Amino acid sequence: MIRTLREGKAKLSELVELASHGEDVLISVRGKVKARLTRTGTSATAPLGVDWARELRALQRAHATGTQKTSVDRILTAQRRDRF
């Protein structure tokens, strides 16, 4: 389904509902498709943040040195530096 940006602004709740039921909603600007609303790939059974917490624990184990664990702040700072 293709909708204009103007329609998207006016009917965002309706379009999000359609997308949550599996319908891809394409948003066009001046006749060109610019964005897509689609169902997320997250599992409804896993609470929000479980995957993130699991990944953080794995990073902490990977960066652990001896008996002293590396702080979460240090790990996140190092990961952020890798992005730039």
C-alpha positions, 0 to 999 in steps of 0.5 A: 500500500502506498500513501503520501506523506500528508496522508501518513501524518493525518492517519499515522495511527491507522497506518501503524496498525496496518503495518503491525498486522503485516501490511507494508505501508510505503510513504511517498513524497512527490511521487517517489517512495521515501520510507516503509512502515513494516512489522518489527521482527522482535519476538512478543515473548521476550521482554524489551531489552532482554537481547540488549542485556544478553549482548552487554553481558557477552561484551563484558565477558569478552572484555574481562581481564583476570578477576577484575571486570571491565566497567560497563561504561568503559565497554560502551565507550570503546564500542562507540569509538569503534563506530567512528 
